[in-house]
Amino acid sequence: MATEDDSLNALLFEAIVSHSENIIGVKDLSGRYLFANVGYARTFGQPADTFLGRSDRELFPSDIATSLRAADRRARFSQSSIIVEETVPVNGEMRTYLSVKFPIHDTAGKVFATGLIATDVSQWRKSEEQLRQSEELFRQAFENATIGMCLAGLDGVLLRVNPQLCRTLGYERTELEGHPLSEFTHIERGDARPDYVRHARNGDAAWSEQDRRYRHKDGHDVWCKVSSSLVKGSQGEPLYYISHVRDITESRQMEAELKRLASTDPLTGIANRRSFFEHIEQELQRLRRMQTHVSCLMLDIDHFKTINDRFGHPAGDEALRFFTMLCQQRLRITDVFARLGGEEFAILMPGTPLDGAVELAEQIRQLVGATPVTLPGASVPLTVSIGVTALHRDDNSPDAMLRRADAALYQAKTKGRNRVASVREAA
Ligand SMILES: Nc1nc2c(ncn2[C@@H]2O[C@H](COP(=O)(O)OP(=O)(O)OP(=O)(O)O)[C@@H](O)[C@H]2O)c(=O)[nH]1
């Protein structure tokens, strides 16, 4: 006889199963449906009643029905419930369900049916698979990249490094991970932390690029272009940095070598005309800011043409190199020695007043005159004429000073060569 409690339970059961998003069913021992909730109607597009009395064999392909039945059987023999993942076709599309299956007992404690509550997890599985695929894609790109890559925490500590970064710096993965990249960096500007760590601390710029000099494990320097971007979480909160680290050592060396070649005279190895002008420009700037002296010598080997004529051009080259070497013996580290062209040279002397420059010019003149150059078959005496002047703060270009030096040299030449002449002011 039905009690009031039974009717309440029936109402509760009805309310729960009809509002559930899940598929809820009960099958008898032969696998025929005793109960199917509205979830069945929603999923399969047929009234829930149409399932009653039918088995999975009539609803699904036989291999699927067999595996559903096997799970039902396992549930019947289980103590409480089992959870299985089941895939079934729904309107021509395979869908994945997470099913809780459990035995249902009669009042005598005998199992007479199997219950099931199934949740459609197809979308989760799909998202999981997409996530797995994109993680795999990232992993492959990270591991196989021909550029160094790393993930670093907001404090700059390396969380993950790729094999190329290990090769670039010469360390094992375990020697890098857990350490800040700054441990392997030269301190160039007083702060070893990469810019992105400073940016993170200040909460600005999500991207930065900079050239940094690292120490390879074997001790040599490695120049790298480091491009870093901030990875943010779903709420926009900063999580970590991902950096590309490109080894640019070779191109920096090439750049430096090109710069050196562009500013060097190939025959003598000293500064060339272009570089000399740049030095005068710099000194002019300094002179305008500071109380100092800058002097300049312009040197021209006397009758150099006769050396070429007598001994040939290669011997003339040798004489030019020898002359360079002689002058260098008298120079300070701060002096700039340049070959302006042909047999014409110049020396810029920061910190030296005109009188001191004249003195040095005289020393050079005497040294050159006293030291003949050894050429094939002869020891040839050289003499040099030298014009001396000073850089003035109101010189509006290097040319202004060079014109005075040239005028002084002209005087030395016209007064008989092998002498020093100076011009203090503009003519
Ligand atoms: N071997 C060699 N000779 C050069 C080079 N550049 C210029 N010369 C030569 O230097 C000589 C310069 O001659 P001039 O300008 O007449 O001057 P100089 O014979 O030294 O006579 P003064 O300067 O008047 O004392 C020329 O014969 C040029 O061919 C060079 O790179 N190598």
The ligand as a MOL file (V3000), in Angstrom:
LIG
                    3D

  0  0  0     0  0            999 V3000
M  V30 BEGIN CTAB
M  V30 COUNTS 32 34 0 0 0
M  V30 BEGIN ATOM
M  V30 1 N 104.2820 53.8750 -52.6590 0
M  V30 2 C 103.2400 54.7030 -52.5470 0
M  V30 3 N 103.3040 55.9360 -53.0500 0
M  V30 4 C 102.2580 56.7580 -52.9370 0
M  V30 5 C 101.0890 56.3560 -52.2880 0
M  V30 6 N 100.2050 57.4060 -52.3390 0
M  V30 7 C 100.8210 58.4220 -52.9930 0
M  V30 8 N 102.0770 58.0500 -53.3460 0
M  V30 9 C 103.0700 58.7740 -54.0460 0
M  V30 10 O 103.5560 59.8400 -53.2480 0
M  V30 11 C 104.1550 60.7990 -54.1200 0
M  V30 12 C 103.7880 62.1650 -53.6620 0
M  V30 13 O 104.4980 63.0470 -54.4810 0
M  V30 14 P 104.3900 64.6090 -54.3910 0
M  V30 15 O 102.9700 64.9700 -54.0630 0
M  V30 16 O 104.9910 65.1730 -55.6380 0
M  V30 17 O 105.2280 64.9870 -53.1520 0
M  V30 18 P 106.7210 64.6800 -52.7540 0
M  V30 19 O 107.4590 63.9510 -53.8260 0
M  V30 20 O 106.7120 63.9980 -51.4290 0
M  V30 21 O 107.3220 66.1220 -52.6460 0
M  V30 22 P 107.0380 67.1770 -51.5040 0
M  V30 23 O 105.8230 66.7450 -50.7340 0
M  V30 24 O 106.8330 68.4410 -52.2250 0
M  V30 25 O 108.2540 67.1760 -50.6310 0
M  V30 26 C 103.6480 60.4670 -55.5290 0
M  V30 27 O 104.7180 59.8790 -56.2880 0
M  V30 28 C 102.5480 59.4500 -55.3000 0
M  V30 29 O 102.4590 58.5070 -56.3720 0
M  V30 30 C 101.0410 55.0340 -51.7750 0
M  V30 31 O 100.0460 54.5780 -51.2040 0
M  V30 32 N 102.1370 54.2580 -51.9270 0
M  V30 END ATOM
M  V30 BEGIN BOND
M  V30 1 1 1 2
M  V30 2 2 2 3
M  V30 3 1 2 32
M  V30 4 1 3 4
M  V30 5 2 4 5
M  V30 6 1 4 8
M  V30 7 1 5 6
M  V30 8 1 5 30
M  V30 9 2 6 7
M  V30 10 1 7 8
M  V30 11 1 8 9
M  V30 12 1 9 10
M  V30 13 1 9 28
M  V30 14 1 10 11
M  V30 15 1 11 12
M  V30 16 1 11 26
M  V30 17 1 12 13
M  V30 18 1 13 14
M  V30 19 2 14 15
M  V30 20 1 14 16
M  V30 21 1 14 17
M  V30 22 1 17 18
M  V30 23 2 18 19
M  V30 24 1 18 20
M  V30 25 1 18 21
M  V30 26 1 21 22
M  V30 27 2 22 23
M  V30 28 1 22 24
M  V30 29 1 22 25
M  V30 30 1 26 27
M  V30 31 1 26 28
M  V30 32 1 28 29
M  V30 33 2 30 31
M  V30 34 1 30 32
M  V30 END BOND
M  V30 END CTAB
M  END
